[in-house]
């Protein structure tokens, strides 16, 4: 699978403590109509740590049924116990989805060889595509470029969501990546810069809003119209920090409810609602829906 463009790590709406599947289905259809490149349920923005096994399975099934092959789907599925990840992947392998977005093992902090063996073992257990998620400020361990490039040699490891936090590391990875291996930024504020270096796109929580503008930035840069992309990016770049001023996805959910795209901005503990101060700041900015 050639992975590029704007991928949406879609929120998981809640209502009275339960997953709000009605709002969720509506969101999927809404963003497919916006011409996003793909959907990723149950990523960090989808509050994956607070979903139980039954919810994981039902969200996967409803996502695939609703998308109905209109765009590719990567299921958020990772963890720090390799065999558990494989078991969970096998439980949904009968379903029609393109692959998984799988975070590097967190908390137990394996070394580079352990990270390599973790993903190699998952790779050998499935014919689904695997996009690795490198986000060291959450996992406690960076995946070094040497490790990523070794993993890129495996047939079904097809890309990385790059949130390494280092422009230099990202640039070197893009310059040295093999053909068929995609580098998509997971740092929304680095989207424009990543594209200029030759990156393949972004997995962007912020693209819940101003979606067409993010797509336009991508299209303009890929067509070498950097000035047009920059003019759009000037407006987008000042909004992005507000989405992450308090823990994601609470600010996004606040706006989604405000604009009528979900029924409630509810999050699950340990996440909490955003402050009144941030609400006022978000209310003072116009977002396109």
Beta strands, then each sheet from edge to edge (+ up, - down):
strand 1: 5-9
strand 2: 14-15
strand 3: 18-19
strand 4: 38-40
strand 5: 72-76
strand 6: 99-103
strand 7: 129-134
strand 8: 157-162
strand 9: 182-185
strand 10: 201-203
sheet 1: 1+ 4+ 5+ 6+ 7+ 8+ 9+ 10+ 1+
sheet 2: 2+ 3-
end
